[in-house]
Amino acid sequence: MASDSMYLRAIIPSLPAEIAQKIRSLCTTPANEIMLENLVRLLAGGEHAADAPTSIQEQWLEKQAATKKVLSTLQPTNSEKKRSREDEPLDGSQLPKRVRLSPPPSAPSGPNDIPTGKPLFTLHALSTTSPVRKKVDITITTTTITLTNTSSRAIEATVPLASIRRAFIVPTRGKSKAHWTVVLLSSDIPEKGKATPGTTPENQQVIFGVDATTSAPLTTTSYIDPSEPAVNVSPKATETLPFLHDFLAHLHVPAIAPSTAVFRSVCAGTGKSASPDGIPGVEAYRAAKAGSLWFTREGVLWGESKPCEFWPVEDLRGAADGLRIIGSGRTCTVILTRRGAPPGEGPAEDEEMGEETEFGMVDAKEREGINEWVRSHRHLFGRAPGALPEEDSKDVKMKAVNSGPLTIRTLMEGSDSEDDDFSASVSDLDGSEQSTDGNTSDEDVGDKESGEHDSEADAEGSADDLKEEEEEEEELDPAHHPLLRPGAMPKMSKAALEMAVGIVENDLTGSSAQGRDEPEEEEEDELED
């Protein structure tokens, strides 16, 4: 090509492959190259080439103005610009690939007027469920999570990074291929009702998914040096979990991943799972919406189905009511109860009852696994980490007192210390309640020496009585006498008791059951012969 073909050489890489190839074949001769160079300059509004013929130089300005006028009449009007999505040309269709992978603009151009910060990491061409249902590029910046349209490069939504409170990676259920779902929550409890059009919901959720193994090349971009972003194109059949961890590592909250070491479903369900050692969740229905309950050390997540919700173990109401299972058929219902409002911060009924949420159509085979999870995490229900509730300490004390068989001694040991308030001492009595013998008169009651003597005698007598009771108690201890235990001897009626006594007497005396009064026949002695 000629050395002055600056315009032509600049646009050839941006042209479609067939057109570029055809132009290169025409430029094999210098005359054709100069002609095409001047054509591009004429249409672009530039000056003619330095080596252009004199005839072209003389007509350049006149012909260039005429060409611009003709091109302006060919521009479509506003009504003609309104086309369907399929016929609408893509804004970035003529841009090179490197430009298309550039980060979204820093100025807000989407529906949310939230300025984006410096980009950190981008996952390209992923399908999202929330806050928009499209295929977008997800970029995490220093201040936001930005969703950019892959074709028009318009910002579809932005979520403040500081608002993200929870992050989860769960294996999607019911997919024909192994699949991961990422859930980012701004609040454990989603907003009730639909958001007003044109407004941004306060509790935003970011939900997107990707195949566990890529079926097409996966592109990611790192911005270690913002001026030169590093684009990484992974080949087909690459595991995507490491890229998801790289994305979530830029959040200020740790990512929670359910594990089969904490809970494992006994029902495989339909489709393939991204978790090879089992599924750490159960299928359930919330009203008419299908979804999954994921059991983790931190709590229970209702995931995949929008909107998601999370029950931390410390927010579950008490050890008995936090998670309950009802139903005895082939399916059961799981009821999660969130703690009510703290005292003084809500109505009295909310402080006592809490909020219940039912999940139905859970396979009854999952009951034992859920109960095992409850037994392992019940001590964390309804309390902050590291705090021991009063109920737990009382239960431990009662279990220590009531261990072993129930006897008079255990009842005496388990008596409340407040019972001492009802016992009366000798000095509190007026004299009429004291037991006296026949030689004691009313005047002798006031005698101090006689009172002390009687008190000592009563104390000795009480000690002897207590000792006899203990000896009798040891002799009749149910631990050594099983028949004394409750329920060991069944209750019998008088008629049944008399019948049993009669049977025993007949066996001992040898009399027949048919008639006791008839004389028994004398047996022959065979040895007499």
Protein Blocks (a to p, Z undefined) as FASTA:
>chain_A
ZZklmmlmmmmmmpcfklmmmmmmmmmpfklmmmmmmmmmmmnopacdfkbcfklmmmmm
mmmmmmmmmmmmmpccfklmpccfklpccfklmpcfklmmpccdfbdcbfbdcdcdddfb
dcehiadfbfbdcdddddddfkbccdddfklopafbdcdfklpmbdcddddehiabdcdd
ddddfbfbdcedjddehiacfbdcddddddfbdcbdcdddddfblmlccdddddehiafk
lmmmmmmmmpcbdcddddfklpccfbebgajdfblnbccbdcddehjaccdddddfkbcc
dehiacdddddfklpgcjklmpccedjbfbdcdddddddddehiacfklmmnopadddeh
iafklmmmmmmmmmmmmmmgopaehiacfklmmmmmmmmmmgcjddfklmmmmpcfklmm
mpccfklpghjmpccdfkbcfklmmpmklmmmmmmmmmmmmmmmmmmmmmmmmmmgmklm
mklpghkaccddfklmmmmmmmmmmmmnopafkbmklccdddddfklZZ
